[in-house]
Amino acid sequence: MKKLLFILCFLVCANAFSQILSSSLEKKTLALGEVNYIVVTINNLHNETVVAAPKNELLPFHFEEIKDSIAQNPDIYYRKIEFAVYEEGKFTIPELEFKVGGKVLKTIPYEIDVMNTAQKDDQINDIMHNKEVKLEAKDYWELYKFYILAALAIIALIIAVIMYMKWGRKSKSSPAVATNQTLKELDSLKKKKYIEEGNYRSFYVELIEISRKFITKQYHLPADVLLTDDLIDLMKKNNTISLENEKVVEDVFLRGDLVKFAKTFPDKDAMEKDFADVREFVKRSSKDLEFENLRKDV
């Protein structure tokens, strides 16, 4: 008898000083989007701190938490979570953990059925009738201004591309541009002082290379790949280059070939004259092209 009384006293004391967790769920069957709530209560805290998931983060993913209320005093922890589910099916609220001091308390799991109560033949009516709103030009601008600006930008880009294709490329490959570029290259060659130093081989190699590139670009003849004799024959048959300019090219190119193969050794005066002749040829080239265009027009 004494042992029985002792056990009863022990259980009473244990319950009096231990925390008690309880939970309740309002509904286990819900319609889509219907609001439900779960309540968790912990008694006999004795000033212990309750540690749990933060607000609006206690329930699993499918449960849309609407309101999470927490109240606590030295002896009681109270938490009420309102939620809704927006998918059909069976869903489970698992055991929810609450740590009190060194102890972990868990709620029981709950299963919830979520159903779509709408029927196929249900008529859906608007709460309010549609209203007609008169829009002014300013309103249309605010609605569509980004589309209009984007369209204008695209049109401007297309026009810019067309203008570049039509005039931009022509300007970069125009006779005047080719002439000026070649004159700059000739000036750079002059600054290397090959003539003053008697370096005739390097001088003629670069002079002819500049000339071949110029003829290819200005007259559209394959001077960059043809041998000197073949280029001279082509110039005479083509009749694009004037006789005066043709004579300069022929003399300088033939002399350059002799220099490259060490069959002749020009002096400074000859090198100066060839440089001046090529420079004048480049300057006169625009007249050749003007004559050629007039001949084509006729």
Backbone bond lengths (Angstrom), bond angles and torsions (degrees), N, CA, C in turn:
res aa  C-N    CA-C-N  psi(-1)  N-CA   C-N-CA  omega(-1)  CA-C   N-CA-C  phi
1 M - - - 1.460 - - 1.537 110.40 -
2 K 1.298 117.19 -42.84 1.461 121.36 178.63 1.519 110.96 -62.53
3 K 1.374 116.65 -38.53 1.468 120.60 179.93 1.520 110.36 -65.29
4 L 1.353 115.22 -41.16 1.456 119.24 179.77 1.523 111.47 -62.97
5 L 1.338 115.72 -43.37 1.469 120.07 178.09 1.536 111.15 -63.18
6 F 1.331 114.47 -38.46 1.475 119.20 179.48 1.530 110.87 -63.10
7 I 1.338 115.15 -43.65 1.476 119.45 -179.49 1.523 110.46 -63.80
8 L 1.349 115.94 -44.16 1.463 119.62 179.33 1.514 111.42 -61.91
9 C 1.310 116.37 -42.90 1.477 120.13 178.14 1.521 111.37 -62.02
10 F 1.329 115.35 -39.76 1.480 120.17 -179.83 1.530 110.95 -63.91
11 L 1.356 115.59 -43.64 1.467 119.19 -179.08 1.515 110.95 -65.86
12 V 1.346 115.85 -41.08 1.464 119.24 179.08 1.526 111.35 -62.03
13 C 1.334 114.94 -44.64 1.474 119.54 179.62 1.529 111.26 -64.58
14 A 1.358 115.36 -40.05 1.470 119.57 -179.26 1.515 110.68 -63.19
15 N 1.353 114.76 -43.59 1.467 118.28 179.23 1.516 111.34 -67.90
16 A 1.296 116.20 -32.90 1.458 119.54 -178.22 1.510 111.85 -68.13
17 F 1.336 116.71 -31.27 1.474 120.35 -175.45 1.531 113.51 -107.14
18 S 1.341 120.49 -3.38 1.466 121.99 179.97 1.514 110.30 -101.26
19 Q 1.337 115.78 153.98 1.453 120.77 -179.65 1.530 109.86 -78.24
20 I 1.313 115.07 143.49 1.460 121.14 179.42 1.521 108.15 -121.96
21 L 1.339 115.86 123.21 1.467 121.57 179.82 1.520 108.92 -104.49
22 S 1.304 116.64 135.61 1.463 121.45 175.21 1.512 108.57 -137.84
23 S 1.340 116.88 151.91 1.465 121.37 179.07 1.512 109.05 -144.20
24 S 1.323 114.67 154.90 1.459 120.34 178.22 1.517 109.54 -147.96
25 L 1.343 115.45 145.16 1.456 122.67 178.58 1.514 108.47 -116.37
26 E 1.319 117.73 131.41 1.459 119.40 -175.16 1.536 111.39 -66.51
27 K 1.346 117.70 -51.15 1.471 120.73 -176.35 1.528 109.50 -133.62
28 K 1.344 113.74 144.84 1.459 119.31 176.35 1.521 111.99 -106.29
29 T 1.312 116.61 -5.80 1.461 122.13 175.52 1.521 108.24 -128.32
30 L 1.338 115.34 126.29 1.465 119.63 -174.57 1.528 110.87 -131.59
31 A 1.330 115.65 154.63 1.456 121.30 167.62 1.528 108.61 -88.35
32 L 1.307 115.33 160.39 1.470 119.05 178.80 1.525 110.20 -56.55
33 G 1.324 116.53 126.08 1.444 121.47 177.06 1.514 115.18 79.00
34 E 1.333 118.03 -0.18 1.464 120.42 179.31 1.525 109.88 -71.80
35 V 1.332 116.04 140.44 1.460 120.66 -177.74 1.526 110.03 -82.67
36 N 1.319 116.17 131.49 1.465 123.06 177.33 1.521 107.35 -130.05
37 Y 1.331 118.08 170.91 1.460 118.52 176.35 1.518 110.83 -150.36
38 I 1.333 113.83 153.86 1.459 122.18 175.65 1.526 107.27 -123.36
39 V 1.361 115.55 140.33 1.462 121.61 -178.99 1.523 109.04 -119.20
40 V 1.334 115.67 132.06 1.467 121.70 177.29 1.524 107.48 -121.15
41 T 1.345 116.32 130.34 1.469 121.58 179.50 1.518 109.55 -129.60
42 I 1.324 116.80 135.61 1.473 121.81 174.38 1.520 107.23 -124.24
43 N 1.349 116.31 122.18 1.465 122.58 -179.67 1.524 110.59 -103.20
44 N 1.339 115.31 167.72 1.473 122.87 176.45 1.530 112.15 59.71
45 L 1.291 116.61 46.70 1.472 119.25 -179.31 1.532 111.91 -70.82
46 H 1.312 117.63 -36.23 1.460 121.50 -177.52 1.531 110.92 54.23
47 N 1.330 114.35 48.70 1.479 121.70 177.59 1.524 114.28 67.15
48 E 1.319 117.56 13.81 1.468 119.96 176.73 1.540 109.06 -76.97
49 T 1.326 115.40 149.71 1.471 120.99 178.31 1.526 109.63 -87.54
50 V 1.333 116.81 139.03 1.463 122.67 177.07 1.525 108.48 -101.74
51 V 1.310 115.20 126.39 1.468 120.89 178.60 1.528 107.91 -113.08
52 A 1.344 116.65 124.94 1.462 121.78 -179.93 1.528 108.78 -148.69
53 A 1.342 115.21 178.42 1.465 119.65 178.05 1.528 109.54 -60.59
54 P 1.334 117.95 147.34 1.468 120.89 -179.17 1.527 111.66 -62.48
55 K 1.310 114.79 170.01 1.457 119.97 177.80 1.525 111.08 -57.47
56 N 1.347 114.23 141.24 1.465 123.48 178.05 1.524 113.32 63.91
57 E 1.342 117.20 17.57 1.462 120.19 178.48 1.523 111.90 -131.54
58 L 1.326 117.41 13.26 1.467 119.95 -175.89 1.524 112.04 -83.21
59 L 1.337 117.97 -36.77 1.464 121.61 -174.91 1.529 111.36 -90.39
60 P 1.349 117.62 157.60 1.473 121.32 -179.66 1.527 112.65 -65.70
61 F 1.319 114.31 179.26 1.462 122.83 -170.16 1.530 113.55 -58.78
62 H 1.337 118.24 -45.28 1.463 121.48 -172.74 1.523 113.04 -70.45
63 F 1.301 117.69 -13.81 1.465 121.02 -177.58 1.527 109.28 -94.49
64 E 1.335 116.08 112.72 1.459 122.03 -179.67 1.528 108.68 -83.38
65 E 1.335 117.06 105.14 1.457 120.61 -177.12 1.528 110.20 -75.24
66 I 1.313 115.22 127.37 1.459 121.98 -178.26 1.524 111.24 -97.21
67 K 1.333 115.45 -42.97 1.459 120.03 -178.60 1.521 108.43 -149.95
68 D 1.310 116.49 135.15 1.471 121.90 -179.46 1.533 106.97 -128.15
69 S 1.339 115.27 105.68 1.464 120.64 -176.40 1.521 110.15 -107.21
70 I 1.327 117.04 132.60 1.466 122.18 179.89 1.529 108.40 -126.94
71 A 1.331 115.02 131.43 1.468 120.77 175.07 1.525 107.86 -133.95
72 Q 1.326 117.10 140.85 1.472 120.42 -177.26 1.523 109.63 -150.90
73 N 1.357 113.82 139.14 1.455 120.60 170.42 1.521 107.42 -129.87
74 P 1.305 120.75 -178.07 1.475 120.31 -175.68 1.525 114.97 -56.66
75 D 1.336 118.79 -22.98 1.471 120.34 -175.86 1.521 113.75 -115.28
76 I 1.334 119.78 -20.22 1.465 120.80 -172.27 1.535 110.35 -132.59
77 Y 1.342 113.72 137.56 1.473 122.01 171.49 1.529 106.72 -114.41
78 Y 1.331 116.12 128.31 1.465 120.38 -176.52 1.531 108.33 -131.29
79 R 1.339 115.43 129.11 1.468 119.28 -179.65 1.533 109.20 -139.28
80 K 1.336 115.48 127.72 1.459 121.94 179.55 1.530 108.47 -123.89
81 I 1.339 115.50 123.76 1.463 120.86 -177.33 1.526 108.20 -117.79
82 E 1.326 116.38 118.95 1.456 121.51 174.32 1.534 108.01 -94.80
83 F 1.346 116.15 137.78 1.461 119.93 -175.55 1.520 110.07 -150.23
84 A 1.342 114.42 169.07 1.462 121.86 174.74 1.527 107.77 -144.49
85 V 1.339 115.92 157.53 1.466 121.67 178.38 1.524 107.64 -123.98
86 Y 1.316 117.04 134.21 1.461 121.44 -174.41 1.522 112.51 -114.44
87 E 1.342 116.43 22.06 1.464 121.56 174.62 1.518 108.97 -133.14
88 E 1.346 115.35 146.28 1.455 119.28 177.42 1.531 110.12 -77.42
89 G 1.339 115.45 153.20 1.456 119.82 175.03 1.513 112.63 129.77
90 K 1.335 114.51 -172.52 1.464 121.74 178.07 1.522 108.36 -99.52
91 F 1.320 115.76 132.47 1.455 121.19 -179.75 1.524 109.00 -131.63
92 T 1.332 115.19 149.63 1.467 120.39 -176.94 1.519 110.27 -119.35
93 I 1.334 113.88 130.36 1.467 118.88 166.71 1.527 105.66 -90.18
94 P 1.331 117.79 111.12 1.466 119.42 -174.51 1.532 110.82 -73.54
95 E 1.318 114.69 -178.65 1.464 118.94 174.83 1.534 109.23 -60.41
96 L 1.319 115.70 128.85 1.462 121.19 178.81 1.523 108.37 -100.42
97 E 1.324 116.86 129.35 1.463 121.24 -173.63 1.529 111.48 -97.88
98 F 1.325 114.01 138.90 1.466 122.03 175.66 1.527 107.29 -134.75
99 K 1.309 116.64 125.53 1.458 121.21 -178.80 1.528 109.26 -100.51
100 V 1.341 114.52 122.11 1.465 121.18 179.10 1.519 107.94 -120.48
101 G 1.324 117.00 111.10 1.460 119.66 -174.71 1.516 108.97 62.17
102 G 1.327 116.49 -123.18 1.465 119.97 178.24 1.511 112.80 -98.65
103 K 1.339 118.35 6.68 1.455 121.70 -175.90 1.529 110.14 -106.27
104 V 1.353 115.86 147.66 1.459 122.04 175.95 1.525 107.85 -112.06
105 L 1.307 116.47 118.80 1.459 122.54 178.63 1.527 108.95 -104.79
106 K 1.334 115.87 141.63 1.465 120.65 -176.76 1.519 110.16 -128.56
107 T 1.349 115.65 142.42 1.464 120.46 173.36 1.525 109.09 -81.78
108 I 1.319 116.63 166.90 1.462 120.31 173.92 1.528 108.21 -80.40
109 P 1.333 118.93 152.70 1.467 119.97 177.47 1.532 111.27 -75.91
110 Y 1.341 115.93 154.76 1.467 121.55 178.97 1.532 108.66 -129.25
111 E 1.337 114.88 139.82 1.467 120.42 174.26 1.515 108.84 -105.68
112 I 1.328 115.92 138.34 1.464 121.67 -177.99 1.523 109.02 -128.45
113 D 1.340 116.54 132.85 1.460 122.99 173.54 1.520 108.51 -97.99
114 V 1.328 115.87 127.67 1.464 120.71 178.60 1.515 108.01 -115.65
115 M 1.341 116.76 125.42 1.459 121.78 -175.10 1.519 110.04 -123.45
116 N 1.335 114.11 151.97 1.455 120.82 173.54 1.525 107.47 -93.84
117 T 1.295 116.81 109.93 1.467 120.97 -175.08 1.519 113.02 -85.07
118 A 1.327 117.90 -6.49 1.473 119.97 -179.58 1.513 110.04 -74.23
119 Q 1.302 118.27 142.04 1.453 124.66 177.89 1.530 110.15 -102.90
120 K 1.322 115.18 156.54 1.461 119.70 -178.28 1.523 112.26 -61.15
121 D 1.337 116.19 -36.25 1.467 119.81 -175.82 1.521 113.11 -87.87
122 D 1.337 117.74 1.98 1.461 119.57 -179.61 1.518 110.31 -64.84
123 Q 1.295 116.87 134.32 1.458 121.73 177.39 1.520 109.68 -90.59
124 I 1.287 115.79 129.77 1.463 120.89 -178.44 1.515 108.07 -104.59
125 N 1.285 116.46 121.18 1.457 121.98 -179.12 1.517 110.46 -113.33
126 D 1.316 115.09 143.94 1.457 119.21 174.80 1.519 110.11 -68.74
127 I 1.300 116.17 142.81 1.464 119.99 175.90 1.517 110.20 -65.48
128 M 1.345 116.00 -38.86 1.466 120.53 178.98 1.518 108.95 -126.07
129 H 1.315 117.04 145.36 1.457 121.27 176.90 1.519 109.83 -70.82
130 N 1.334 113.96 149.87 1.458 118.41 177.25 1.520 110.71 -64.84
131 K 1.308 115.68 141.19 1.456 120.82 178.67 1.516 110.09 -107.45
132 E 1.309 115.28 141.58 1.444 120.08 175.29 1.525 109.21 -87.05
133 V 1.322 114.37 127.72 1.466 119.72 -178.84 1.515 108.03 -117.68
134 K 1.308 116.89 126.77 1.449 121.57 178.01 1.526 109.74 -82.75
135 L 1.333 114.58 125.36 1.459 119.87 -178.70 1.515 110.17 -103.68
136 E 1.312 115.71 138.86 1.454 121.74 175.87 1.520 109.73 -98.23
137 A 1.335 115.77 173.85 1.475 120.74 -178.79 1.524 111.11 -57.18
138 K 1.322 116.61 -38.17 1.467 121.06 179.23 1.528 110.93 -62.41
139 D 1.347 115.84 -40.28 1.471 119.79 179.74 1.520 110.84 -65.96
140 Y 1.344 116.75 -42.60 1.471 119.67 178.26 1.526 110.60 -63.06
141 W 1.327 116.34 -37.91 1.468 119.85 178.12 1.522 111.05 -61.86
142 E 1.329 116.82 -44.45 1.460 120.46 179.52 1.520 111.46 -63.82
143 L 1.333 116.58 -35.35 1.464 120.58 -179.30 1.523 112.23 -72.65
144 Y 1.329 116.42 -41.02 1.469 119.84 -169.15 1.524 113.97 -117.00
145 K 1.334 118.17 11.08 1.462 119.28 -173.87 1.535 112.93 -62.00
146 F 1.335 116.68 -36.74 1.466 118.46 -178.53 1.533 111.00 -68.08
147 Y 1.348 116.42 -37.61 1.459 119.81 177.37 1.524 110.55 -66.66
148 I 1.346 115.83 -41.17 1.467 119.78 179.83 1.528 110.83 -64.22
149 L 1.331 116.00 -45.60 1.473 119.91 -180.00 1.519 111.17 -63.62
150 A 1.345 116.47 -39.42 1.469 120.10 178.57 1.521 110.54 -64.33
151 A 1.350 116.77 -41.96 1.467 120.50 178.87 1.525 110.97 -63.22
152 L 1.345 116.74 -43.08 1.469 120.35 178.57 1.525 111.67 -63.42
153 A 1.331 115.54 -38.86 1.475 119.21 178.72 1.519 110.95 -64.14
154 I 1.348 116.82 -40.88 1.469 120.52 179.30 1.525 110.36 -65.29
155 I 1.344 116.42 -43.45 1.468 120.20 178.87 1.530 110.55 -61.26
156 A 1.349 116.12 -43.79 1.470 120.01 179.20 1.525 111.36 -62.28
157 L 1.335 115.91 -38.92 1.462 119.67 178.98 1.520 111.23 -65.30
158 I 1.347 116.53 -41.96 1.467 120.41 179.08 1.522 110.46 -62.64
159 I 1.349 116.60 -44.22 1.463 120.54 178.57 1.527 111.12 -61.42
160 A 1.355 116.26 -41.51 1.463 120.10 179.98 1.530 111.06 -63.70
161 V 1.340 116.41 -39.99 1.475 119.99 179.33 1.525 110.22 -65.59
162 I 1.345 115.77 -43.18 1.473 119.22 179.59 1.524 110.60 -62.61
163 M 1.330 116.31 -43.82 1.471 119.88 -179.98 1.524 111.23 -63.45
164 Y 1.335 115.52 -39.48 1.467 118.69 178.97 1.525 110.25 -65.68
165 M 1.359 116.16 -43.74 1.461 119.74 -179.08 1.524 111.13 -63.79
166 K 1.344 115.17 -34.90 1.462 118.92 -175.05 1.515 113.41 -83.84
167 W 1.358 115.89 -42.04 1.475 119.53 -174.88 1.523 114.04 -115.53
168 G 1.325 117.63 -33.15 1.457 120.07 -176.37 1.507 112.93 -62.61
169 R 1.331 115.15 -47.91 1.467 118.21 -179.18 1.511 111.77 -66.61
170 K 1.323 115.48 -38.00 1.455 118.45 -179.87 1.512 111.16 -61.83
171 S 1.344 115.20 -40.73 1.461 118.07 -177.83 1.518 111.39 -65.19
172 K 1.351 115.87 -36.45 1.461 118.66 -178.98 1.528 111.98 -72.19
173 S 1.349 117.48 -28.25 1.451 120.56 -179.23 1.527 111.55 -106.65
174 S 1.328 118.04 13.82 1.454 121.76 -178.08 1.528 110.02 -69.28
175 P 1.348 116.92 157.69 1.470 120.07 180.00 1.522 112.84 -56.32
176 A 1.331 116.74 -40.23 1.471 119.55 -178.55 1.517 111.21 -62.35
177 V 1.333 116.92 -41.64 1.463 120.11 179.99 1.522 110.62 -65.37
178 A 1.325 116.83 -45.23 1.468 120.45 179.05 1.525 110.98 -61.60
179 T 1.333 116.27 -40.17 1.468 120.68 179.37 1.528 111.03 -63.41
180 N 1.307 116.83 -49.38 1.467 120.33 -178.69 1.519 111.74 -62.64
181 Q 1.337 116.68 -40.29 1.455 119.60 179.44 1.523 111.39 -63.49
182 T 1.322 116.27 -41.51 1.476 120.06 -179.39 1.528 110.86 -68.67
183 L 1.330 116.83 -38.08 1.468 119.40 177.23 1.530 110.96 -62.28
184 K 1.317 116.98 -37.66 1.467 120.23 176.38 1.529 110.80 -64.37
185 E 1.319 117.01 -40.04 1.466 120.44 178.87 1.531 111.04 -66.15
186 L 1.316 115.67 -37.33 1.467 118.88 176.73 1.523 111.45 -66.51
187 D 1.323 116.66 -38.90 1.469 120.00 176.68 1.530 110.43 -62.78
188 S 1.330 116.70 -39.32 1.474 119.96 177.91 1.520 110.74 -64.43
189 L 1.338 116.33 -38.21 1.463 120.12 177.32 1.528 110.27 -63.90
190 K 1.306 116.75 -41.28 1.462 121.24 -179.14 1.535 110.80 -61.33
191 K 1.338 115.63 -38.55 1.458 120.15 -177.47 1.532 112.52 -68.24
192 K 1.313 117.87 -17.64 1.470 120.22 178.94 1.532 112.48 -74.66
193 K 1.349 116.66 -11.06 1.481 123.15 173.69 1.525 112.73 58.10
194 Y 1.346 116.02 36.36 1.469 119.33 174.55 1.530 110.87 -63.09
195 I 1.347 115.98 -37.52 1.472 119.82 -177.63 1.522 110.06 -65.71
196 E 1.345 117.20 -47.54 1.463 120.90 -179.32 1.528 111.53 -62.15
197 E 1.327 116.47 -34.66 1.462 120.11 -177.52 1.522 112.77 -87.71
198 G 1.346 117.54 -4.68 1.461 121.03 179.82 1.521 112.93 73.90
199 N 1.343 117.76 19.66 1.468 122.00 179.40 1.526 107.96 -86.36
200 Y 1.334 114.90 71.84 1.463 120.23 -172.41 1.531 112.80 -68.89
201 R 1.342 115.82 -33.36 1.481 117.38 -177.64 1.531 110.72 -64.65
202 S 1.347 118.29 -50.34 1.469 121.51 178.87 1.516 110.95 -61.76
203 F 1.350 115.22 -36.56 1.464 119.23 -179.40 1.525 111.00 -61.64
204 Y 1.328 117.33 -49.83 1.466 120.01 -176.14 1.533 112.16 -72.01
205 V 1.320 116.17 -34.03 1.467 118.69 177.45 1.534 110.07 -59.72
206 E 1.327 117.27 -47.99 1.467 120.23 -178.32 1.520 111.58 -73.82
207 L 1.343 118.70 -36.47 1.454 121.66 179.99 1.532 110.61 -62.42
208 I 1.331 116.27 -44.74 1.471 119.79 -179.42 1.527 110.89 -70.64
209 E 1.317 116.54 -35.98 1.469 119.37 178.50 1.535 110.61 -63.15
210 I 1.339 116.60 -43.15 1.468 120.76 177.22 1.522 110.17 -63.08
211 S 1.327 116.88 -41.87 1.461 121.76 -178.39 1.531 111.16 -66.04
212 R 1.324 116.81 -43.62 1.475 120.17 179.49 1.537 110.69 -61.30
213 K 1.324 115.64 -44.10 1.463 119.11 179.81 1.527 110.41 -62.94
214 F 1.335 116.65 -39.11 1.462 120.56 -179.70 1.525 111.01 -66.12
215 I 1.325 117.22 -45.29 1.475 120.66 -179.79 1.522 110.67 -62.22
216 T 1.323 115.97 -39.96 1.472 119.95 179.19 1.525 111.26 -62.11
217 K 1.318 116.17 -42.94 1.464 119.90 -176.44 1.524 112.01 -79.50
218 Q 1.327 117.19 -40.08 1.468 120.69 -173.33 1.528 112.54 -81.73
219 Y 1.340 116.62 -39.80 1.463 119.90 -174.69 1.532 113.07 -107.90
220 H 1.323 115.40 -3.37 1.477 121.06 -179.78 1.528 112.16 57.47
221 L 1.323 114.47 39.77 1.463 121.42 173.43 1.528 108.57 -108.25
222 P 1.316 119.14 143.52 1.483 120.67 -176.18 1.520 113.08 -75.88
223 A 1.316 116.37 55.15 1.468 120.44 -177.00 1.516 111.91 -66.93
224 D 1.312 117.56 -22.91 1.463 120.28 -177.43 1.527 112.91 -76.06
225 V 1.353 117.68 -10.12 1.469 119.44 -178.44 1.527 112.66 -123.97
226 L 1.317 117.81 -16.22 1.461 120.45 -177.32 1.527 111.83 -84.03
227 L 1.326 115.61 148.99 1.454 120.28 170.43 1.524 109.05 -70.48
228 T 1.328 116.32 162.03 1.462 120.03 -175.09 1.527 111.92 -58.54
229 D 1.336 118.33 -48.12 1.473 120.98 -178.96 1.526 111.07 -61.41
230 D 1.350 117.32 -41.46 1.462 120.43 179.83 1.531 110.96 -66.76
231 L 1.328 116.89 -37.56 1.459 120.52 179.29 1.521 110.56 -66.11
232 I 1.340 117.10 -42.51 1.469 120.72 179.47 1.525 110.48 -62.47
233 D 1.342 117.32 -43.98 1.471 120.42 177.99 1.528 111.23 -61.33
234 L 1.339 116.18 -41.11 1.464 119.93 -179.51 1.529 111.22 -66.15
235 M 1.329 117.21 -40.08 1.465 120.01 179.03 1.525 110.77 -62.52
236 K 1.324 116.99 -40.01 1.468 120.10 -178.58 1.524 111.85 -69.27
237 K 1.331 116.18 -35.47 1.466 119.76 178.95 1.530 111.31 -77.00
238 N 1.328 116.89 -31.80 1.461 121.49 -174.84 1.522 112.48 -76.08
239 N 1.306 116.54 -34.09 1.467 122.74 179.83 1.530 113.62 61.62
240 T 1.329 117.68 21.96 1.463 120.29 178.28 1.516 110.96 -82.20
241 I 1.332 115.59 -36.85 1.455 121.35 -178.97 1.522 109.39 -92.13
242 S 1.302 116.24 136.11 1.471 120.32 -179.53 1.524 110.22 -63.94
243 L 1.329 116.09 159.40 1.469 121.13 -178.76 1.525 111.01 -60.33
244 E 1.323 116.19 -38.56 1.470 120.17 -179.72 1.532 110.82 -63.17
245 N 1.315 115.37 -48.06 1.465 119.23 179.55 1.520 111.47 -69.14
246 E 1.320 115.30 -35.85 1.474 119.99 178.96 1.530 110.03 -61.99
247 K 1.325 116.68 -39.98 1.483 121.16 -179.91 1.525 110.04 -64.43
248 V 1.340 118.07 -39.89 1.466 121.29 178.84 1.521 110.00 -62.03
249 V 1.320 116.20 -48.74 1.471 120.10 -178.90 1.520 110.20 -60.23
250 E 1.333 117.03 -44.71 1.462 120.52 -177.53 1.529 110.84 -62.67
251 D 1.328 117.25 -47.80 1.468 120.38 -177.32 1.533 111.27 -64.40
252 V 1.332 116.54 -48.38 1.468 119.71 -176.03 1.528 110.99 -67.05
253 F 1.326 118.00 -41.47 1.458 120.86 -177.43 1.524 111.30 -67.86
254 L 1.341 116.92 -41.99 1.463 119.42 179.09 1.521 111.08 -65.79
255 R 1.333 117.21 -40.97 1.452 120.05 177.62 1.534 110.35 -66.05
256 G 1.312 116.33 -38.14 1.451 119.44 178.66 1.507 112.49 -62.60
257 D 1.344 117.31 -38.70 1.468 120.80 177.81 1.530 110.45 -64.32
258 L 1.348 116.84 -40.83 1.456 119.82 178.88 1.521 111.38 -64.38
259 V 1.329 116.26 -38.30 1.466 120.53 179.44 1.524 110.44 -66.31
260 K 1.352 116.62 -43.46 1.466 119.99 -178.37 1.518 111.66 -61.62
261 F 1.316 117.38 -32.63 1.460 120.05 -178.93 1.537 111.64 -99.71
262 A 1.337 115.90 15.82 1.468 122.90 173.90 1.517 112.10 58.04
263 K 1.320 116.95 38.87 1.460 120.86 177.87 1.525 112.08 -101.18
264 T 1.325 115.92 -9.07 1.456 120.55 175.62 1.519 109.09 -151.60
265 F 1.350 115.35 154.72 1.468 120.52 -177.45 1.525 108.39 -131.54
266 P 1.323 117.38 90.96 1.465 120.25 -176.07 1.523 111.42 -70.15
267 D 1.340 114.32 152.88 1.462 118.65 176.69 1.534 109.44 -90.13
268 K 1.327 115.11 179.87 1.468 119.63 -176.63 1.522 111.96 -64.76
269 D 1.336 116.93 -36.03 1.464 119.19 -179.33 1.522 111.02 -63.53
270 A 1.348 116.23 -41.34 1.475 120.00 179.27 1.525 110.42 -65.32
271 M 1.314 116.91 -39.72 1.464 120.97 179.34 1.526 110.76 -66.34
272 E 1.360 116.59 -41.82 1.457 120.46 177.85 1.520 110.60 -61.60
273 K 1.371 116.16 -42.02 1.470 120.29 -178.45 1.526 110.63 -65.85
274 D 1.343 116.94 -43.37 1.469 119.65 -179.74 1.532 110.79 -63.46
275 F 1.324 115.68 -39.68 1.473 118.75 179.09 1.531 110.23 -63.72
276 A 1.335 116.26 -44.82 1.463 120.37 -179.31 1.531 110.95 -64.88
277 D 1.350 116.19 -39.35 1.472 119.74 -179.51 1.529 111.12 -64.63
278 V 1.336 116.23 -42.66 1.480 119.66 179.48 1.526 109.98 -64.89
279 R 1.326 115.88 -39.37 1.467 119.16 -179.76 1.534 110.88 -63.95
280 E 1.327 116.20 -42.03 1.474 119.93 178.52 1.523 110.50 -67.86
281 F 1.327 116.14 -37.66 1.469 120.25 176.93 1.529 110.67 -59.13
282 V 1.318 116.20 -43.16 1.473 119.95 179.57 1.528 109.88 -63.38
283 K 1.325 116.51 -41.64 1.468 119.65 -179.54 1.527 111.57 -66.02
284 R 1.365 116.98 -37.49 1.470 121.03 -176.52 1.535 112.30 -79.86
285 S 1.306 117.57 -9.19 1.470 119.80 -172.47 1.526 112.58 -60.65
286 S 1.315 117.12 -32.07 1.474 119.76 -179.53 1.528 111.13 -61.31
287 K 1.346 117.63 -32.79 1.469 120.14 177.97 1.521 110.85 -67.34
288 D 1.336 116.24 -36.16 1.469 119.42 176.10 1.525 110.64 -60.19
289 L 1.316 116.07 -43.73 1.461 120.78 -176.85 1.522 110.70 -70.41
290 E 1.346 116.85 -36.96 1.462 119.48 176.77 1.526 110.64 -62.64
291 F 1.308 116.66 -42.28 1.468 121.66 178.60 1.519 110.95 -63.87
292 E 1.335 115.15 -41.37 1.478 120.56 -179.80 1.537 110.02 -64.13
293 N 1.341 117.35 -42.23 1.461 120.35 179.00 1.526 111.37 -64.78
294 L 1.352 117.40 -39.83 1.449 120.42 178.12 1.523 110.65 -64.04
295 R 1.327 116.60 -40.06 1.462 120.54 179.78 1.513 111.39 -64.04
296 K 1.371 115.98 -37.82 1.471 120.02 179.20 1.522 110.42 -67.74
297 D 1.365 115.43 -39.18 1.462 118.31 179.64 1.522 112.69 -63.93
298 V 1.347 114.72 -35.57 1.466 118.76 178.65 1.521 110.72 -70.09
